[in-house]
Amino acid sequence: MTGKSFRVLDATIPSERQDWLQLWESWPQREVHAHPAYVSLFSEGVGQPLGAVWESVAGSVLFPFILRDARMPDADTIDDNYTDIVTPYGYGGAYAWGVTNDRSLATDFWQAFTAWSVKQSVVSEFVRLSVFDETLLPYPGSVEVRQDNVVCDLALEPDALWMSFDQKVRKNVKKAQRSGVVIEVDTTASRFDEFLRIYQATMDRRGADGGYYFPREFFEAIHEEMPGQFAYFHAVLEGAIVSTELVLLSKDSAYSFLGGTLDDAFTVRPNDLLKYEVMRWLALSGRRWFVLGGGYEPGDGIFRYKRAFAPGGVRPFAVGMRIIDSNSYRTLVARRLTVNPEPIRSGFFPEYRA
């Protein structure tokens, strides 16, 4: 390639979705969060699933995001057309590969993307950044660490991986094995109904936010549009699933996504064995990393549970924030306070959506 090419592809347009998918498939890492079907999952009712693409001799870039309408429904906004940008749930950023000149690539891409954003009346941008920051272009806005995430290194030798767990994890794995728990790997969603029942029961028990109650169609879209990019892992006791997890698969990494455990199975510790066997399966499939994520709040019980599987694998999870049109941003913040005078929570971005 001798020239430079910048495009913004819309996953709702079949020809552009295909172009996006072909680029994604040519990318060595093939991060699942940048798949057009994944971005589309989280754009439903939110905005347009888009992917900004840059190709040049300096390297290739894919930046998946959702373009949202930023006009406030309770205010008079007839004369404006504000939008803003957010990345889908999980991890993201401007992924880069085949890089020969990182400074030139970052400068060229962000200049082109910012110019496009101005034409689209984009006011602000909120980006959930990958924990593998070496795969991303440097972000031109402010970067803030929100909490820690846990990442398991699957390159460890089997004995070293086993000994990397906290002692309580090894004890729980052995208890589950003695109790007769076995692990099934399901890459075709053949026991999906059981997964969904356990997942929803787990959300009920935790009093989860409504945003975690994904409909059946959400999962069916994963099954149909992302073959090879997911696997279910089931902990089975006496023929019945008692703990289950949906894992999303990239080329080099995998992500603990959604799952749950029946309360009456806690005593046999099936989830510890489940996590261990997921890691073994991923390592055999040639993947290097298993991302367990963080908790609902920094340092909470969920985070501490995950950290027990990789005490040395804690990585910062950061977000990128950028105001592209400061005048319009101030206008929207003022409108927010007019419509809703409740004080804006400190640190919330963008403030007009608080």
C-alpha positions, 0 to 999 in steps of 0.5 A: 500500500502506497497511499492512506485510506480513512473510512468509517464503516457502518455495521448496519449496511451489509456491504460496509459490515462485510468490509469491516469483517474482512479487515477484522479477519485479516488482523492477527489478534482479531480482538472479539470486542472489535467484531462488527457483530459485537459492536452491534449487540451493544448499539441496539437502542443506543446508536449506530455501530461504527468502525473507523478504519485507517490503512497506510504504510505506517500500519492499520487501525480499527476503532469500533464505537457507537455514535449516539444522539446527544440531544436532550429529549426534554429540552428544545433542541430543534436547531442543533444535532449533537452526537457523542461517542461511546465504546461498547461494554467491555474493552476497546480503543483504536487497535493498531497492527502492522505498525512501522511508524507508531508516531506517524500512524497515531497522528494521522489516524486521530487527525482524520478521526477528529475531522470526521467527528467535527463533521458529525457534530460529535461533542465528546467521546468516552472509550473503555480501553483494552487492558492490553495497551500495547495493542492500541494507539496512544489516546489523544484525550485524558486517560483515567484508571478506574479500577484493576482487572485480573488477567491470567497468563496462560503461557505458564507451564501447567504446574506453574499455573496451578501453583500461581493460584491462591491456596484456597483456589487449589483447595476448592478445585480439589473439593469440586473434583472429589464431589464429582463435578466435571466440566463440559465445553460447548462451542455450539450453545447446545445447552443454552437454555440451562445457561440462561436459567442459571445466569438469570437466577444469579442476576436475581440473587445479586440484585443486578442492574437491569442492564445485565438482563440480556434477552435471549435474542442477544445471545442468539446473535452471538451464536449466529453471527460470531461462530468460533468467537465464543464457548460455553463452559459448564460445571456438571454434577450428576448430569445437571449444570450447576455452574456455567460461563460464557467466554468470548474468544479472540486470537490470543486472548479470551474474556470471561463474559457472563455466567452464574452458579446455583446457590445450592451448589456453592458448597462443592465449589464448582466455579473454581474448577470451572475457571481452572478448566477454562484456562487449561482449554484456552492454553491448549487452544494456543491462547496466551491470556484469560481476562477475568475482569474486575468487580462491580466496585474497586476491591470488592468481593468479586474482584478479590475472588478473581484475583485469587486465580492470578495474584500477580496478574492485576492490570489497570483498567482505564478509560479515555475521555475527550471533549471534541466541541467544548462550546457545545459540551458546555451548552449540553451541561447547562441544559442538563442542569436546567432539565435536572438540577440535581448535582452532577456526580463528581467524575461522571463523563460526559457530565450532561449524561449524568 
